[in-house]
């Protein structure tokens, strides 16, 4: 069993920044990043923008050059999922059966894409846009001739992917259940501007739109049936309706949770020697009158990583 002074679970912006900040602040103990990704830490926002548009190769969205992690003595344990935590023994169980010991544990696992719960959601050709593998699968579909795309959810991912796919010559339909785009994070004027801009680029944006089911042929998605009965034909579907925080192992060992893992102002969970940062962490915000909120933001994840370090 390998053991490290600090084990960071997750190689997104928060996890990577925690490791970087530890070294920048003179921490000389052993550090490991455990990640389900099979590649070194990379930027996530470009996946639905420059990477999907192929204007940036993968090497240009790496958070640091590959050699950086070795030069800073930061161990990358890739292609590994943490399935359980032993708080007393201070170990994490990996999906492959191995154990990794820790002095302190930083949980930066983010979340998994929220799935549709309607009929047809598991058809081939239905994609998320959360990691490199997701983006690569969509790009392979385009290379195979897919041109009619339905995007479900007009948040950042839906709007960004719609813009890119339209420029790539795809016929794009963007569906949003609420009455405006980005309603959770933007004011009405900005929503209206983005709606008009996407419409001017030929994107068929539909608000107050309910998805009833996905339909398919031979196991592959071929259409989206709307709540009013209309059927929208498509070659592929991209779903961007938020994430489900990846906190199962923390829940199993009794961490305080409330829509995410609850942390204090120093990102400490209710469990000893365990921190949580990024998209999966819930923290009281002075900008929300002390209300506990979970912020899905690159900047927030990086700031929390620096705070932990």
C-alpha positions in Angstrom: 0.0 0.0 0.0 1.3 3.4 -0.9 0.8 6.3 1.6 1.1 10.0 1.1 0.9 13.0 3.5 -1.8 14.5 1.3 -4.1 12.6 -1.1 -6.2 14.7 -3.4 -9.2 12.9 -5.0 -10.0 14.5 -8.4 -7.7 16.2 -11.0 -10.0 19.1 -12.0 -9.2 22.7 -11.4 -9.7 22.5 -7.6 -7.6 19.3 -7.1 -4.8 20.4 -9.3 -4.7 23.9 -7.7 -4.5 22.3 -4.2 -1.4 20.3 -5.2 0.2 23.3 -7.0 -0.4 25.6 -4.1 1.0 23.1 -1.6 4.3 23.2 -3.4 4.2 26.9 -4.0 3.8 27.4 -0.2 6.8 25.2 0.6 5.1 22.0 1.6 7.7 19.2 1.4 5.5 16.2 2.3 4.4 13.6 -0.2 1.4 14.5 -2.4 -0.8 12.4 -4.7 -3.7 13.1 -7.0 -6.0 10.2 -7.6 -8.3 10.6 -10.6 -10.7 8.7 -12.8 -9.2 10.5 -15.8 -6.5 8.7 -17.6 -4.7 11.8 -18.6 -2.9 14.6 -16.6 -5.0 17.5 -15.3 -6.5 19.7 -17.9 -8.9 22.6 -18.3 -12.6 21.7 -18.5 -14.3 24.8 -20.0 -12.6 24.4 -23.4 -14.1 21.0 -23.9 -17.4 22.6 -25.1 -15.6 25.4 -26.9 -12.1 25.4 -28.4 -11.4 21.7 -28.0 -14.8 20.7 -29.5 -14.2 23.2 -32.3 -10.7 21.7 -32.8 -9.1 25.1 -32.6 -7.0 23.8 -29.6 -5.4 20.4 -29.4 -5.5 18.6 -26.1 -1.9 19.5 -25.3 -2.9 23.2 -25.2 -5.6 22.7 -22.6 -3.3 20.9 -20.1 -3.2 22.8 -16.8 0.5 22.3 -16.7 3.0 20.5 -18.9 3.2 16.7 -18.3 6.7 17.1 -16.8 5.5 19.6 -14.2 3.9 17.0 -11.9 7.0 14.8 -11.8 9.3 17.8 -11.3 7.2 18.9 -8.3 7.1 15.4 -6.9 3.3 15.2 -7.3 2.2 11.6 -7.9 -0.5 11.1 -10.4 -2.6 8.0 -9.8 -4.7 8.0 -13.0 -7.6 5.8 -14.1 -8.6 5.1 -10.6 -11.9 5.8 -8.8 -12.1 6.0 -5.0 -14.9 3.7 -3.9 -14.6 3.9 -0.1 -12.9 5.7 2.7 -11.7 4.3 6.1 -11.6 7.3 8.4 -9.9 5.4 11.3 -7.3 3.7 9.2 -6.9 6.8 7.0 -7.0 4.9 3.7 -9.0 5.1 0.5 -10.1 2.1 -1.5 -9.6 2.2 -5.2 -11.8 0.6 -7.8 -9.0 -1.7 -8.9 -8.8 -3.1 -5.4 -5.8 -1.2 -4.1 -5.5 0.9 -1.0 -3.9 4.4 -0.6 -3.0 5.8 2.8 -3.3 9.5 3.6 -2.4 12.0 6.3 -4.9 14.5 5.0 -7.5 13.9 2.3 -8.8 16.6 0.0 -12.0 15.6 -1.8 -12.1 17.4 -5.1 -14.1 14.8 -7.1 -16.6 17.2 -8.6 -19.7 15.5 -9.9 -21.1 13.3 -12.6 -23.4 14.7 -15.3 -27.1 14.7 -14.3 -28.9 12.2 -16.6 -32.3 12.5 -18.1 -34.9 10.4 -16.4 -37.2 10.0 -19.4 -37.7 7.0 -21.7 -34.8 6.6 -24.1 -32.2 8.3 -22.0 -29.9 5.3 -22.3 -29.9 5.1 -26.1 -26.7 5.2 -28.0 -25.9 8.7 -29.2 -26.9 10.5 -26.0 -23.9 12.3 -24.6 -22.8 14.5 -21.7 -20.0 17.1 -21.9 -18.1 16.7 -18.6 -14.7 15.3 -19.5 -12.3 14.6 -22.4 -13.9 11.3 -23.1 -17.3 12.9 -23.5 -16.0 15.5 -25.9 -14.0 12.9 -27.9 -17.2 10.8 -28.3 -19.1 13.8 -29.7 -16.3 14.6 -32.0 -16.3 11.0 -33.3 -20.0 11.3 -34.0 -19.4 14.4 -36.0 -16.6 12.7 -38.0 -19.1 9.8 -38.7 -21.5 12.3 -40.3 -23.8 13.4 -37.5 -25.2 16.8 -38.4 -28.6 17.2 -36.6 -27.9 17.9 -33.0 -30.4 18.4 -30.1 -28.9 20.0 -27.0 -31.0 19.7 -23.8 -30.2 22.5 -21.3 -29.3 26.0 -22.1 -26.7 26.6 -19.4 -23.0 27.3 -20.1 -22.4 23.9 -21.8 -25.5 24.0 -23.9 -24.9 27.5 -25.1 -21.2 27.0 -25.8 -21.7 23.7 -27.6 -24.6 25.1 -29.6 -22.4 28.0 -30.8 -19.5 25.7 -31.8 -21.7 23.1 -33.5 -23.5 25.8 -35.5 -20.2 27.1 -36.7 -19.2 23.5 -37.7 -22.3 23.4 -40.0 -24.6 21.4 -37.8 -28.3 21.9 -37.6 -28.8 22.8 -33.9 -31.9 22.7 -31.7 -31.3 24.0 -28.1 -34.0 23.1 -25.6 -34.5 24.8 -22.2 -37.1 23.9 -19.7 -37.1 27.4 -18.0 -38.3 30.7 -19.5 -34.8 32.0 -20.2 -31.2 30.8 -20.6 -28.7 30.9 -17.7 -31.6 31.8 -15.4 -29.7 30.5 -12.3 -26.5 32.6 -12.9 -27.4 35.6 -15.0 -29.8 38.6 -15.1 -32.6 39.0 -17.6 -30.8 41.4 -19.8 -27.8 39.1 -20.3 -30.2 36.1 -20.9 -32.0 38.1 -23.6 -28.8 39.1 -25.3 -27.5 35.5 -25.4 -30.9 34.3 -26.7 -30.9 36.9 -29.5 -27.3 36.2 -30.4 -27.8 32.4 -30.7 -31.0 32.9 -32.7 -29.1 35.2 -35.1 -26.6 32.4 -35.8 -29.4 30.0 -36.9 -29.7 28.1 -33.7 -33.3 26.9 -33.0 -33.6 27.9 -29.3 -36.8 26.9 -27.5 -37.7 28.1 -24.0 -40.3 26.6 -21.7 -39.7 23.4 -23.5 -40.4 20.0 -21.9 -38.7 16.8 -23.1 -41.1 13.9 -22.9 -38.9 11.1 -24.2 -36.1 10.2 -26.6 -36.9 7.9 -29.5 -34.6 5.6 -31.4 -34.0 3.0 -34.0 -31.9 -0.1 -33.5 -30.8 1.2 -30.1 -29.7 4.6 -31.3 -31.3 7.9 -30.7 -33.1 9.3 -33.7 -35.5 11.9 -32.3 -36.6 13.9 -29.2 -40.3 14.0 -28.4 -41.4 17.2 -26.7 -44.1 17.7 -24.1 -46.5 19.1 -26.7 -46.1 16.0 -28.9 -43.7 17.5 -31.4 -40.9 15.2 -32.6 -37.5 16.7 -33.3 -35.4 14.5 -35.5 -31.7 14.3 -34.6 -28.5 12.3 -35.1 -27.2 12.9 -31.6 -28.2 14.5 -28.3 -26.1 16.4 -25.8 -27.4 16.7 -22.3 -26.3 19.6 -20.1 -28.6 19.8 -17.2 -26.2 20.1 -14.3 -24.3 17.6 -12.2 -24.8 15.3 -9.3 -22.1 15.8 -6.7 -19.7 12.9 -6.4 -19.8 12.4 -2.7 -20.9 8.8 -2.2 -17.8 7.6 -0.2 -18.1 10.6 2.1 -21.8 10.0 2.7 -21.0 6.4 3.6 -18.7 7.5 6.4 -21.0 10.0 7.9 -19.9 13.4 6.5 -22.3 16.3 6.9 -24.1 16.7 3.6 -26.7 19.1 2.3 -26.8 19.0 -1.5 -23.1 18.5 -1.4 -20.4 18.0 1.3 -20.7 20.8 3.9 -17.4 22.5 4.7 -16.4 25.4 7.0 -14.5 28.6 6.0 -11.3 26.5 5.7 -12.9 23.9 3.5 -12.9 21.3 6.4 -15.6 18.7 6.4 -17.1 17.3 9.6 -14.7 14.4 9.4 -11.1 14.7 10.8 -8.3 15.4 8.3 -10.7 15.5 5.4 -11.4 18.6 3.3 -13.7 19.1 0.3 -13.4 21.7 -2.5 -15.0 22.6 -5.8 -18.3 21.6 -7.3 -19.1 19.0 -4.7 -18.6 21.3 -1.7 -21.3 23.4 0.1 -20.1 26.4 2.0 -21.8 29.3 3.8 -21.4 32.5 1.7 -21.2 36.0 3.1 -22.6 37.2 -0.3 -25.8 35.1 0.3 -26.5 36.3 3.9 -24.7 33.2 5.2 -26.7 30.7 3.2 -25.0 27.5 2.3 -24.5 27.3 -1.4 -22.6 25.1 -3.9 -20.8 27.0 -6.6 -19.9 25.3 -9.9 -17.1 27.6 -10.9 -13.5 27.2 -12.0 -12.4 30.2 -10.0 -14.2 29.0 -6.9 -12.6 25.6 -7.2 -9.2 27.1 -7.6 -9.7 29.5 -4.7 -10.8 26.6 -2.4 -7.8 24.6 -3.5 -5.5 27.4 -2.5 -7.4 27.8 0.8 -6.9 24.2 1.7 -3.1 24.3 0.9 
